[in-house]
Amino acid sequence: MLRRVARVLAVLMLFTGAAVAPTVATPAPAVAAPCTGGGGADNDGNVGGEVTCPGDDGDDGSDPGGGGGDGSVRECKYGSHVIPCKKGKAVYNSERGCYMALANPQPPKDDKIWDGKTEGYIVACVPPEDECLDDVEGYTYLCAPFRLWQEDPPPTEVGPSPLELAERAYARMQLTMGEIGSTPPTAEVDGAAIGIVGMPVWLWVANPAANTTGPITESETDGGLTVTVEGRLDRIVWTLTDDDTGEVYATTTCAGSRAPGTPWSEAVSSDARPSPTCGFDGAENRRSGNITVAGTAYWTAEWDGGGLDGEIDVPAQTRESTLAIGEAQVLVQ
């Protein structure tokens, strides 16, 4: 019974600050004895004495750690173990491999655990209870509580889920369909430009950038978890629509490396060749009058973090403009 009380008091003093340790133990894997007894951190923070781990006394007020296989719920892991993300007031830190909470009250600033610092916080760190005895990726993890200095206080609540972080990063990407570049030029670019029926139409993204042609990467970090999202432009589907009838009479898809298209210039093509990457050939440009050209961009956004990965559904993005097309014999007259 006395051994049990001693073990409980050791960890309670870590979180309450009753133990003012002059030294800082190193995180797991550690050389201290496991949480089943026979060692730990004593009242001075040294190896020795006995220690308990959160949860030894049954109800610890923890939040569930599982159920986040799709990234919609924060899932905490210790090696291959899914563990609660919170134990009492302590929140699990995956980088440290322990539950962290402020030492309260904080040790006096002349305690050598501050190492001469005058700002920041002293934090108690206790590894998980049973999982700390398992072999994880070749290491034997021992339940060795320790304390450390941090510039910022540890979080008091479980952070956002991987999916929430992915959605934050995705929102900053602002993926879109770029401005339309074409030959003949659109009415918005050159109101006097007139194309010719039967001539190729070149199409491209006129403002190439990370969010119009990709690839683009954004990351979001919160509560010790970092999620990275990568956006890729899969394809642009182009259509030609007769403004008089509303009929879509030509469609082409430019995918992969061809999606951004090739800007036309006399240096690139001085004759009537079709675009090498994206556009309509002469046979598809068969209507005269005002023609609506529309491009719809389809993106893929994949995220990775917290041992999970997934994909964000990106809405198709459409932009349209107007081409003026005339018959060659009419233009000659």
C-alpha positions as CSV (number, residue, x, y, z in Angstrom):
1,M,0.0,0.0,0.0
2,L,2.8,2.4,0.9
3,R,4.6,1.6,-2.4
4,R,1.3,2.4,-4.2
5,V,1.0,5.8,-2.5
6,A,4.6,6.6,-3.2
7,R,4.1,5.9,-6.9
8,V,1.0,8.2,-7.1
9,L,2.7,11.0,-5.2
10,A,5.7,11.0,-7.5
11,V,3.6,11.9,-10.6
12,L,1.2,14.2,-8.7
13,M,4.2,16.3,-7.7
14,L,5.3,16.6,-11.3
15,F,2.0,18.1,-12.3
16,T,1.4,20.3,-9.2
17,G,5.0,21.6,-9.0
18,A,5.5,20.3,-5.5
19,A,8.6,18.6,-6.8
20,V,11.1,21.3,-7.7
21,A,13.7,19.3,-9.7
22,P,17.2,20.7,-10.2
23,T,17.8,18.4,-13.2
24,V,15.8,17.4,-16.2
25,A,15.5,13.7,-17.2
26,T,15.6,12.8,-20.9
27,P,12.4,11.7,-22.7
28,A,11.7,8.1,-23.6
29,P,13.3,5.8,-24.6
30,A,14.8,6.2,-21.1
31,V,17.1,4.4,-18.7
32,A,14.7,4.7,-15.8
33,A,12.5,1.8,-14.5
34,P,9.1,1.2,-16.0
35,C,5.8,2.5,-14.6
36,T,5.0,-0.9,-13.0
37,G,7.4,0.1,-10.1
38,G,11.0,-0.2,-9.0
39,G,12.1,3.3,-10.0
40,G,11.2,6.7,-11.6
41,A,11.7,10.3,-10.7
42,D,12.1,11.2,-7.0
43,N,11.2,14.5,-5.4
44,D,14.3,16.1,-6.8
45,G,13.7,14.9,-10.3
46,N,16.4,12.3,-10.1
47,V,16.2,8.7,-11.1
48,G,15.0,6.6,-8.2
49,G,11.9,6.1,-6.1
50,E,8.6,5.0,-7.6
51,V,6.2,6.5,-10.1
52,T,2.7,6.0,-11.4
53,C,1.3,6.8,-14.8
54,P,-2.0,8.6,-15.6
55,G,-4.9,6.2,-15.4
56,D,-3.6,3.9,-12.6
57,D,-6.6,4.9,-10.5
58,G,-9.3,4.1,-13.0
59,D,-11.4,7.2,-14.1
60,D,-8.9,9.8,-15.3
61,G,-11.2,12.1,-17.2
62,S,-9.6,11.2,-20.5
63,D,-11.1,11.9,-23.9
64,P,-11.3,9.0,-26.4
65,G,-8.3,8.8,-28.8
66,G,-9.7,6.5,-31.4
67,G,-12.3,6.8,-34.2
68,G,-10.3,9.1,-36.4
69,G,-9.4,6.7,-39.2
70,D,-10.7,9.1,-41.8
71,G,-9.0,12.1,-40.2
72,S,-12.2,13.7,-38.9
73,V,-11.3,13.0,-35.3
74,R,-7.9,13.7,-33.6
75,E,-6.3,10.3,-33.1
76,C,-3.3,10.0,-30.8
77,K,-0.8,7.2,-31.1
78,Y,2.1,5.9,-29.1
79,G,4.0,3.7,-31.5
80,S,1.3,1.4,-32.9
81,H,-1.0,2.0,-30.0
82,V,-4.1,4.3,-30.2
83,I,-4.3,6.1,-26.9
84,P,-6.5,8.8,-25.3
85,C,-5.5,12.3,-26.4
86,K,-6.1,13.7,-23.0
87,K,-5.5,12.4,-19.4
88,G,-7.1,14.6,-16.8
89,K,-5.7,18.1,-17.6
90,A,-2.7,16.8,-19.5
91,V,-2.8,16.7,-23.3
92,Y,-0.8,14.1,-25.3
93,N,2.2,15.5,-27.3
94,S,3.1,13.1,-30.2
95,E,6.5,14.6,-30.7
96,R,7.5,14.1,-27.0
97,G,5.6,10.9,-26.6
98,C,4.0,11.9,-23.3
99,Y,1.1,13.7,-21.7
100,M,2.1,17.3,-20.9
101,A,0.7,19.9,-18.4
102,L,2.1,22.9,-16.6
103,A,3.9,22.4,-13.3
104,N,1.7,24.3,-10.9
105,P,3.0,26.3,-9.2
106,Q,6.0,27.0,-11.3
107,P,9.5,26.4,-9.8
108,P,11.3,29.5,-8.6
109,K,13.4,31.1,-11.3
110,D,16.6,30.3,-9.4
111,D,15.9,26.6,-9.8
112,K,18.5,25.2,-12.3
113,I,15.7,23.6,-14.3
114,W,15.3,27.1,-15.8
115,D,18.9,27.0,-17.0
116,G,19.1,30.8,-16.5
117,K,16.0,31.6,-18.5
118,T,13.6,34.2,-17.1
119,E,10.7,33.6,-19.5
120,G,8.7,30.5,-20.5
121,Y,7.2,27.6,-18.5
122,I,8.2,24.4,-16.8
123,V,6.2,21.5,-18.1
124,A,5.6,18.0,-16.6
125,C,5.7,15.2,-19.1
126,V,4.5,11.6,-18.4
127,P,4.5,8.9,-21.0
128,P,1.4,6.6,-21.5
129,E,0.7,3.9,-18.9
130,D,0.9,0.4,-20.4
131,E,2.2,1.2,-23.9
132,C,5.4,2.5,-22.5
133,L,6.5,-1.1,-21.7
134,D,6.2,-2.3,-25.3
135,D,8.8,-2.6,-28.0
136,V,7.9,0.1,-30.5
137,E,9.9,0.2,-33.7
138,G,12.9,-1.5,-32.1
139,Y,12.9,0.6,-28.9
140,T,11.8,-0.4,-25.5
141,Y,9.9,2.6,-24.1
142,L,9.9,3.1,-20.4
143,C,7.5,5.2,-18.4
144,A,9.9,7.8,-17.2
145,P,8.3,11.1,-16.2
146,F,10.4,14.2,-16.7
147,R,10.1,18.0,-16.7
148,L,11.3,20.5,-19.2
149,W,11.3,24.2,-20.1
150,Q,9.2,25.5,-22.9
151,E,8.8,28.9,-24.4
152,D,5.0,28.5,-24.6
153,P,2.6,26.7,-22.3
154,P,1.3,23.3,-23.5
155,P,-2.3,23.1,-24.8
156,T,-5.0,22.4,-22.4
157,E,-7.4,21.0,-24.9
158,V,-7.0,18.4,-27.7
159,G,-6.1,20.1,-31.0
160,P,-8.0,20.0,-34.3
161,S,-8.3,16.8,-36.3
162,P,-6.0,16.1,-39.3
163,L,-8.9,16.8,-41.6
164,E,-9.6,20.2,-40.0
165,L,-5.9,21.1,-40.5
166,A,-6.0,19.9,-44.1
167,E,-9.1,22.0,-44.8
168,R,-7.3,25.1,-43.3
169,A,-4.3,24.5,-45.6
170,Y,-6.5,23.8,-48.6
171,A,-8.4,27.1,-48.0
172,R,-5.2,29.1,-48.4
173,M,-4.5,27.5,-51.8
174,Q,-7.4,29.3,-53.5
175,L,-7.3,26.8,-56.4
176,T,-9.0,28.3,-59.5
177,M,-9.4,28.2,-63.2
178,G,-6.8,30.6,-64.7
179,E,-7.4,33.4,-67.1
180,I,-8.1,32.3,-70.7
181,G,-5.3,32.7,-73.2
182,S,-6.3,32.0,-76.8
183,T,-5.7,32.6,-80.5
184,P,-7.6,34.3,-81.8
185,P,-7.6,36.5,-78.7
186,T,-10.8,36.7,-76.7
187,A,-13.0,39.8,-77.0
188,E,-11.9,40.8,-73.5
189,V,-8.2,40.8,-74.6
190,D,-8.7,42.4,-78.1
191,G,-12.2,43.5,-79.1
192,A,-11.1,43.9,-82.7
193,A,-9.7,40.4,-83.1
194,I,-11.5,38.1,-85.5
195,G,-10.6,34.4,-86.0
196,I,-11.3,32.4,-89.1
197,V,-13.5,29.3,-89.5
198,G,-11.3,26.3,-90.1
199,M,-8.2,27.7,-88.4
200,P,-6.8,26.0,-85.2
201,V,-7.7,27.6,-81.9
202,W,-4.8,27.5,-79.3
203,L,-5.8,27.6,-75.6
204,W,-3.7,28.1,-72.5
205,V,-3.7,29.5,-69.0
206,A,-2.7,33.2,-69.4
207,N,-1.7,33.7,-65.7
208,P,0.2,30.6,-64.8
209,A,0.8,30.4,-61.0
210,A,0.8,27.8,-58.3
211,N,-3.0,28.1,-57.8
212,T,-3.9,28.2,-61.5
213,T,-1.6,25.5,-63.0
214,G,0.0,23.8,-59.9
215,P,1.6,22.0,-58.3
216,I,1.0,23.8,-54.9
217,T,1.7,22.7,-51.3
218,E,0.5,24.2,-48.1
219,S,0.9,23.0,-44.5
220,E,-0.9,23.7,-41.2
221,T,0.3,23.0,-37.7
222,D,-1.7,23.1,-34.5
223,G,-1.4,21.2,-31.2
224,G,1.8,19.4,-32.2
225,L,0.3,18.0,-35.4
226,T,1.3,19.1,-38.9
227,V,-0.7,18.3,-42.0
228,T,0.5,19.0,-45.5
229,V,-1.8,19.3,-48.6
230,E,-0.6,19.0,-52.2
231,G,-2.8,20.4,-55.0
232,R,-2.4,19.2,-58.6
233,L,-4.2,20.4,-61.7
234,D,-5.5,17.2,-63.3
235,R,-7.1,18.6,-66.4
236,I,-8.9,21.4,-68.1
237,V,-12.0,20.7,-70.2
238,W,-12.6,23.2,-72.9
239,T,-15.8,23.8,-74.8
240,L,-16.9,26.0,-77.8
241,T,-20.6,27.1,-77.7
242,D,-22.5,28.8,-80.5
243,D,-24.0,31.9,-78.8
244,D,-26.9,32.0,-81.3
245,T,-28.1,28.5,-80.7
246,G,-26.6,27.7,-77.3
247,E,-25.2,24.5,-78.8
248,V,-21.9,23.1,-77.4
249,Y,-20.3,21.9,-80.7
250,A,-16.7,21.1,-79.7
251,T,-15.1,19.7,-76.5
252,T,-11.5,18.9,-75.8
253,T,-9.6,17.8,-72.6
254,C,-6.1,18.9,-71.8
255,A,-4.7,16.7,-69.0
256,G,-1.5,16.4,-67.0
257,S,1.4,18.3,-68.3
258,R,-0.7,19.5,-71.2
259,A,-3.3,21.1,-69.0
260,P,-1.7,24.6,-68.9
261,G,-1.5,24.7,-72.7
262,T,1.1,26.5,-74.8
263,P,0.9,30.3,-75.5
264,W,0.8,31.1,-79.2
265,S,3.3,33.4,-80.7
266,E,4.9,33.8,-84.2
267,A,8.1,32.4,-82.8
268,V,6.3,29.3,-81.7
269,S,4.2,28.8,-84.8
270,S,4.1,31.0,-87.9
271,D,1.7,28.8,-89.8
272,A,-1.7,27.2,-89.2
273,R,-0.6,24.2,-87.1
274,P,-2.7,23.2,-84.1
275,S,-1.3,23.7,-80.6
276,P,1.2,21.1,-79.5
277,T,-0.5,20.8,-76.1
278,C,-4.0,22.2,-75.9
279,G,-6.7,23.6,-78.3
280,F,-9.0,22.8,-81.2
281,D,-7.9,21.8,-84.6
282,G,-9.3,23.5,-87.7
283,A,-12.0,20.9,-88.3
284,E,-13.5,21.6,-84.8
285,N,-13.5,25.4,-85.4
286,R,-16.4,25.2,-87.8
287,R,-18.9,28.0,-86.6
288,S,-18.9,31.7,-87.3
289,G,-20.2,34.5,-85.1
290,N,-19.8,35.0,-81.4
291,I,-18.5,31.9,-79.8
292,T,-18.2,31.3,-76.0
293,V,-15.0,29.5,-75.0
294,A,-15.1,28.0,-71.5
295,G,-12.5,26.2,-69.5
296,T,-13.2,24.1,-66.5
297,A,-10.3,23.1,-64.2
298,Y,-10.4,19.9,-62.2
299,W,-8.0,19.7,-59.3
300,T,-6.8,16.9,-56.9
301,A,-5.9,17.9,-53.3
302,E,-4.3,15.2,-51.2
303,W,-3.4,15.6,-47.5
304,D,-1.0,13.7,-45.2
305,G,-0.3,14.0,-41.5
306,G,-0.8,12.4,-38.1
307,G,-0.2,9.0,-39.6
308,L,-3.2,9.4,-41.9
309,D,-3.9,10.7,-45.4
310,G,-6.9,11.6,-47.5
311,E,-8.3,13.6,-50.3
312,I,-10.3,16.9,-50.3
313,D,-13.1,17.2,-52.8
314,V,-12.3,20.3,-54.9
315,P,-15.2,21.8,-56.8
316,A,-14.7,22.3,-60.5
317,Q,-13.7,25.9,-61.4
318,T,-15.0,27.4,-64.7
319,R,-14.1,30.6,-66.6
320,E,-15.5,31.7,-69.9
321,S,-15.0,34.3,-72.5
322,T,-16.0,35.2,-76.1
323,L,-14.3,34.6,-79.5
324,A,-15.3,36.4,-82.7
325,I,-15.1,33.9,-85.6
326,G,-15.7,34.9,-89.3
327,E,-15.8,33.2,-92.7
328,A,-12.5,33.7,-94.6
329,Q,-14.3,34.8,-97.9
330,V,-16.4,37.4,-95.9
331,L,-13.3,38.8,-94.3
332,V,-11.6,39.1,-97.6
333,Q,-14.5,41.1,-99.1
